[in-house]
């Protein structure tokens, strides 16, 4: 990341702070919507196939019917936010 040179009111991405008010670095998003192609869906699914295990401090396979499955089902409908909120 780099120091935030031209802050605007709304920026998507990841921010790093030195305290609760001072942004020091900003990482811009590199995977923008829409997520409606098979390639993008496969990238999302491969990322969501694992989850962090707090006990072992390692990655493990995510449960079959997890939140990632709901996300991918929501991408198949007209309004994914409504679909997720109904779950």
N, C-alpha and C positions, 0 to 999 in steps of 0.2 A: 504494500500500500504506500501511498504518498500522502504528505500533508494536504489537507483540504484547501485548495487555492481559491476557488470561487464558490463559497457555500451559497446554496439557494434554499428556499423554504422547504422544498420536498426533493429529496434524492433517495432513490432506492439503492441498497447496498449494505455493506457492513461498516460500522463506525467503531473506532477505538478511541477511548477517552482517557485522559490523565486523571480527571475527577468527573464529577457528575455534569459539569457544564462545558468543559473544554475538549473539543474534538481534536485529536492529533493526527489521525490517519483515516482515510476513506478508501474502501475497496468497492469499485463499481461492479454491478452485476455483469456476468458474461454469458448468461443463459436466459435470454429474454423470451417472453411469450410471443406468439401462441405456441402451445405445446401439443399441437394436433397432428404431427407427423409421426410415423412409426419409429423413425430414428430417435426423435426426442423422447418418445415414450419409453424406448428401450434404455436410454441413458438414465431417465428418472427411475425406472424399475430396478436397474442394476445398482443404483445408489441406495434405494430404499430396501433392497433385499437383505441388508444387514442392519443391526442395531447395536449400540454400545451397551455392554454389560457392566454395570457399576461394581458388581461384586468381584469379577475376575479382571476388570480393567482391560477388556479386550472386545473385539468385534465378534458377534455371533449372528447366525442366521435369524432373520426376523420370522415371527409366527406367520403361518400361511395366510390367515385372514386377519391382516393387520390394517393399520391406518393407511399404509401404502396401497393396499388393495382398494380401499375406499377412494383414495385419490385417483387412481387409474380408472375406476368406474365412473367417477365424477367427470373426468375428462371426456368421456363418451357422451355426455348429455349437453344440452344447450347452455345451461348455466351451472358451472361446476360449484360455485359458492352455495347456491341453493341446495344442490344435491348433498354437499358435505354437511351443511347445517341441519338437514333433515335426518342424517344418520345418528 
